[in-house]
Amino acid sequence: MERTRAAGQLRADVTVADLLLVIATTPPRLDDPTRQTAAEARLLEILLQGLRPGGR
C-alpha cells in the first residue's frame, strides 16, 4: 500500500480494512456469462476509481 500511495495511485485515507472490504465485495451472480463478466468489470472499475486520489 505504501508504494502505491507514494506513487500517487492510492488515496491517503485508504486503510488495510478498506482494502479488505473491497476484496469482500462481489457482484450478484447472473445467469448470463456475458452480463456476469460485465458486472464484475464494472464493479472493479468503480472500486478502483474510488481508491485513487480524486476518484479518477
N, C-alpha and C positions, 0 to 999 in steps of 0.2 A: 504494500500500500504506500509506503513512504516514497519509493522510487516513482510510482505512478503520480503521486501527489506532487513530488518535486519536479516532474516533467510537465506539470500543469494540466494533467489529464484526469485529476480526481479532486472533487470539492474538498475544501479544508475541513468541513464539518462531518464528513462521512467517517463512520466508525466500523470496526470489525462486526459489531452487532448489525449494523445496516447491511453490510455485505452478506451476512448470513440470512437476513430477511429476504434479500433479493434472490439468493440461491434457493430458498424455500418456496418462492413464488412460482407457480406453474399455471399455464393457461388451461382452460377447461378441455376435456377430451372431446374431440369431434369425430364423427363417423367418416367424414370425407378427408382422406390424407392430404389433399391439396390445401384445404381450408385449415387443417391442423398445422401444417408447415407454415402457412401464412400467419396464423395466430401466434405461433411460437416466435417467429421472426419479428413480428410487430411488438410483442411484449419485451423481447430482448432489446429492441431499438429504443423503446420508451424508457426502460430501466437504465440502459447505458447513458442515454442523454441526460437523465436526471442525476446521474452521478458526476457528470462533468461540470466544471465551473461554468456558470451562466446557462446551464441546461441545454448546451448545444450538442 
